[in-house]
Amino acid sequence: PFVLSGLAMTVAVGVGIVAIPWTRLPVWTQLFPTITYCIAVGLVREGQGGAKSGLSVLLLVPVMWQALYGTRRQLVFAVATSTLTLIVPIVAIGGDHYPPEEWNRAFAWSVAMAAVGYVVHRLVNRLRANEAALARIANIAHGLTVAGDNREAICRGALEVTGADAAALLEPGDEVLDATAVAGHGDALGRIAGHDSAEAAYRSGERCLETDTPSAESVS
């Protein structure tokens, strides 16, 4: 009965993930598949001889799922729930099915899953951010090919890609750099009205970072 119940719950989780419109439901409801699946694995383990069954590796599924598609909190929840799936039988049943040595396995599992889940989740978020940035850059490049004077479009594109409040396009004049196009909020534009730092960076060919922005003339 334990195995059949576990398999039925696993099938229900799979169907629910596909059929239920999770985006229309509160975020916390997305934790139910993780809980249900971990209970299902616990039941199947018990039906197959407990700790000796070697089925604890199945608990990797919810951790990796949340690392790939969930938030950081959901990942932490998946690691905690999978670890509890290993701990609860030790406390509630024990004996030969779940000997004291299982505590070491549960501890090692929690540490390993936390580390692996964090690394995978961070890499996935970086890839998504890079893809989004490339998509924005592609849209900007397309806009530049059809626009007339592209200067303002370049500034708007810089705002979109970087998330800045204001952007100015500075081009060499007779003696100083001239702001030939600007985009962004009026208050922020006022802060970059003086562009001594930009001119210094242009003349030297090196990056220039303002560490004291309240008193820097280029952002005052």
LUMDO-257228 format. One record per residue: residue in three letters; x, y, z of N, C-alpha, C in turn. Coordinates in steps of 0.05 Angstrom, whole numbers, plus 5000, padded with zeros to 4 digits. Layout:
<atoms>
ALAXYZXYZXYZ/...
</atoms>
This chain:
<atoms>
PRO501649755000500050005000501750255000/PHE504050245014505750485014506750554986/VAL507550344972508650394945506550494926/LEU504250374927502050464909501150744916/SER500950804942500251074950502251284940/GLY504851214943506951394935506851434905/LEU506451224889506351254860503951414852/ALA501751374865499351534858499751824864/MET501051884886501652164893503552294873/THR505552134864507452234844506052304818/VAL504252124809502752174785501052424788/ALA499852454812498152694817499752944815/VAL502252934826503953174825504653244796/GLY505353044780505953094752503553214736/VAL501253094741498853204727498253484737/GLY498553534763497953794774499754014763/ILE502353944760504254134750503554224721/VAL502554034706501854094678499154224675/ALA497254134691494454214687493654464702/ILE494854504725493954734742495254994733/PRO493755204729494955474721496155604746/TRP498655534752499955624776500355924776/THR500656044753501156334751498756494761/ARG496456374761494056514770493556484800/LEU495056304813494656244841496756394858/PRO496356424884498356544901501056384900/VAL503156524904505856404902506156164921/TRP505056184945505455984965504155714957/THR502255724939501055464930502955294914/GLN505055424903507055274888508755094905/LEU508455114931509954934949508654664952/PHE506054644945504654394949505754164933/PRO506554204907507853974893510353874907/THR511954054918514353964932513653794957/ILE511653894972510853744996509753464988/THR507953464969506653214961508653014950/TYR510553114934512552934922514352814944/CYS515152974963516952874985515452665001/ILE512952715007511352515021511152255005/ALA510752284979510652044962513251884963/VAL515552024962518151884963518451744990/GLY517551885012517651765038516051505040/LEU513751505028512051265028513351035012/VAL514351104988515650904972518150784986/ARG519650954998522050855014521150665035/GLU519050735050518150555071517150295059/GLY515850295037514850055025516949885013/GLN519349995007521549854995523749785014/GLY523249805040525249725060526549955074/GLY525550195072526650415087529250525076/ALA531150575094533650695086535250515066/LYS534850245068536250065051535350075022/SER533050195017531950194990533650364970/GLY535150554981536750724963535150924947/LEU532650974954530951144938531051444947/SER532751494966532951774976533951964954/VAL535351844933536252014911533952144896/LEU531552034898529252154885528652424896/LEU529552484920529052744932530552964918/LEU532352884901533853084885531953234866/VAL529853104857528053224837526853494846/PRO525553514869524353774877526453994881/VAL528853914891530954114895531854224868/MET532354054849533254144823531054294808/TRP528554214812526354354799526154644809/GLN526354684835526254944846528755114839/ALA531054974837533455114830533255224801/LEU531955074784531655154756529355344751/TYR527155314765524755464758523555624781/GLY524455574806523355704829524855944838/THR523956074860525356294872527256184893/ARG528856354904530756264925529356154949/ARG527156284957525656174980524455904974/GLN523455864950522455604943524655394943/LEU527055474935529255284935529955204964/VAL530055404981530655345010528455165021/PHE525955215014523755045023524154755013/ALA524954724988525254454977527554304991/VAL529754444997531954315011531054235039/ALA529654415053528654345080526654115080/THR524854115061522853905059524053635053/SER525953635034527253375027528953275050/THR530153455066531653375089529853255111/LEU527553385115525553285134524553015126/THR524352965100523452705090525352485099/LEU527952555103529852355113529852345143/ILE529252565157529452575186527052455200/VAL524652525190522152435203522052135207/PRO522751965187522651675192524551585214/ILE526851725216528851645236527651685264/VAL526251905267525051975293522551805298/ALA520851785278518151665282518251355281/ILE520151245265520150945261522750835273/GLY525050925263527550825273527950525267/GLY529250395286529650105283531550035261/ASP531249805250532949715228532349855202/HIS529949945199529250085174530650355172/TYR530950485195532250755195534150765218/PRO536450645216538450645238539550915244/PRO540850945267541951215275543951325254/GLU545151145239547051245219545751425198/GLU543051415196541651575177541851875183/TRP542451935208542752225215545052345200/ASN547252195196549552285181548752335152/ARG547152155141546252185113544452435110/ALA542652475129540852705128542452965130/PHE544452975147546053215149547653265124/ALA548953055113550453085089548653165066/TRP546253055065544353125044543653425045/SER543053525069542253805071544453995062/VAL546953925070549154105062549654085032/ALA549653845021550153804992548053934975/MET545453894982543254004967543154304968/ALA543854414992543854704994546054824976/ALA548354704975550554804959549954774929/VAL549154534921548554484893546254654883/GLY544054664899541754824892542455114889/TYR544055224907544755504905546355564880/VAL548355394874549955434850548255414824/VAL546555214822544855184799542955424796/HIS541755504818539855724818541255984809/ARG543656024819545056274812545856274782/LEU546756044772547556024743545156074725/VAL542855954733540455984717539556274716/ASN539656414739538956694740540756864723/ARG543356794723545256944706544656904676/LEU544056654669543456604641540956744632/ARG538956754649536456894642536957194640/ALA538557304658539157594656540657654630/ASN542557484623544157524598542357504574/GLU540457314574538657284552536857524549/ALA535857624572534157864571535658104561/ALA538158134570539858364561540358344531/LEU540958104521541458064492538958124476/ALA536658044487534158104472533558404471/ARG534158544493533758834492535658974473/ILE538158874473540158994455539358934426/ALA538258704420537458634393535158824384/ASN533258874403531059054397532059334391/ILE534059424408535159684404536559704377/ALA538159504371539659504345537659514322/HIS535459374324533459384303532259664300/GLY531759784323530660054322532560254310/LEU535160214315537160404304537260384273/THR536660154262536760124233534460264219/VAL532360314233529960434220529560724229/ALA531060814249530661094259532261284242/GLY531561534243533061744229535561824244/ASP535262024261537462104279537461904303/ASN539561744305539561524324540561604351/ARG541261854355542561924380540661884404/GLU538261984402536261954424535561664428/ALA535461514406534861224408537061074423/ILE539561164419541761044433541561094463/CYS540761334471540461404499538161244511/ARG535961224497533661064507534460774510/GLY536060674491536960394493538860354516/ALA540560554522542260534546540660514571/LEU538560674573536760664596535460394599/GLU534560284577533160024578535059794587/VAL537459794576539359584582540459604610/THR541159844619542459874645540559924668/GLY538160014662536260084684536960354697/ALA538560524684539260774696536960974694/ASP537161194710535061394710535461594687/ALA537861624677538361824656540861734640/ALA540961824615543261764598543662004580/ALA546262054574546962274557549062174537/LEU548762254512550662184491552562424488/LEU555062374494557062594493558862554469/GLU559162754453560762744429562862964429/PRO565162914418567363114418566563374404/GLY566963604417566463854405569163984398/ASP569164254397571564384390573664354413/GLU572764394437574664374460573664184481/VAL571064154484569963974505567963784492/LEU566963604508564963414499562163554500/ASP560663524480557963634479555863414482/ALA553763474498551563284501549663324477/THR549863144458548263164434545563034436/ALA545162874457542462744461542362654490/VAL539962674501539462584529536762434530/ALA536462274551533962134555533862064585/GLY531462064595531061984623529462194638/HIS529462164665527962344682529362614684/GLY527762824687528963094688530863134711/ASP530163034735531863064758534562934754/ALA534462694743536962544738538662674717/LEU537262794696538762934676540263164687/GLY539063294707540463524719542963434733/ARG543063194743545463104757547763044738/ILE547162984713549362934694549763164675/ALA548663404682549063634665551963704662/GLY553463694684556363724682557663464678/HIS559363434659560463164653563463164653/ASP564663274674567563284676568663004677/SER567362824692568362554694568362414667/ALA566162454652565962324626568062434607/GLU568662684608570762794591573462694599/ALA573962674625576462564634576862274625/ALA574662114626574861834617575361824587/TYR574062004572574462014543577262084536/ARG578362284549581062374542583162174549/SER582762034572584761854582584461564570/GLY582061504561581461244551581161034572/GLU580761124597580460944620577761004633/ARG576760804649574260834663574661034686/CYS572561184692572561374713570161334731/LEU570661274756568561214775568261434796/GLU565861544798565461744819564761614845/THR566561634864566061494890564661674910/ASP564661934905563262124923561162274907/THR559062144900557062254882555662504892/PRO555062534918553762784926555263034920/SER557963014921559663254917560963264890/ALA560663054874561863054848560363244829/GLU561863404815560663604797559063464774/SER559963234766558763104743556062984750/VAL555362964776552762854783551263044802/SER552163294804550963484823548663634809/
</atoms>
